[in-house]
Amino acid sequence: MIELVIGAALGALVSILIAEVYHRRSSRDFNTIIGRLQEKNEKLGKMIANLEGWHELHYEDLQTIRKHSVAGTPDDPEYPYK
């Protein structure tokens, strides 16, 4: 009977030890992955800000092109017969 109790206690101790080792390893890996994701998130934020700047620049160019492309046509708001 005592062997059964000692075996159960040693089994529980080994199980706890193995669980602790894997828990620490997974926590370390998790923190590494989170760090990589934060770096990528910062890069994406910079890329989005850059794209927003390009969008504004191209939008202004598009408005200028539209203004000149409709000059003298019926779509022109200053068409002489309106």
N, C-alpha and C positions, 0 to 999 in steps of 0.2 A: 504494500500500500504506500509506503514511504517513497518507493521508487517512482510510483506514478505521480505523486505530488512533486517530487524533485524534477522529473521529466517535464511536467506541465509548466513549472516555474522556469526551467531553462528554455523551453520552447517559447514561452511568452517573452523572456528576456531577449532571445535571439530575434524574434519577430519585431520587437520594439527597436532593437539596434538596426536591423535592416531597414525598417520604415524610416528611421531617423536619417540614415545615410542617404536614402533616395530622396527624402524630403529636402535635405540640405542641397543635394545636387540639383534637384529640379528648381529650387529657389534661386540658386546661382544662375542656372541657365535662363530662367524666367527674367531675371534682372538684366542679363546680357541682351536678350531679345527686346525687352522694353527699351533699353538704351539705343539699340539699332533703330527701332521704330521711331523714337523721339528724334533721332538725327534725320531720318527720312522725312518725318513730318516737317521739320524745320526747312529742309531743302524744298519740299513741296510748297511751303508757304512763300518762300522766296521766288519760286517759279511762278506761282499764281500772281504775286505782286508784279513781277516782270510782265506777265501776259496782260494784266490789267492796264499797265502803262502802254503796251503796244496797241491794245484795243482802243484806248482813247486817241492815240495818234492816228490810227487807221480810220476811226470814226470821223475825225475832223477832215481827213483827206477825202473820205467818201462824201461828206456833205459838200465839200468844194467841188468835187467831180459832178455830183448831182446838179448843183447850181449851174454849172457851165454846160452840162449835157442837155438841159431843158430850155436853155436860152433860145428864144425865137420860136418855140414850139407851142402848141396849145396847152401843154402842161406848165408853161411858164406863168407864174402868178402875175407878171407884168406884161402879159401878151396884149398887144394894143387893141384887140377887139373884144375884150371882156368887159 
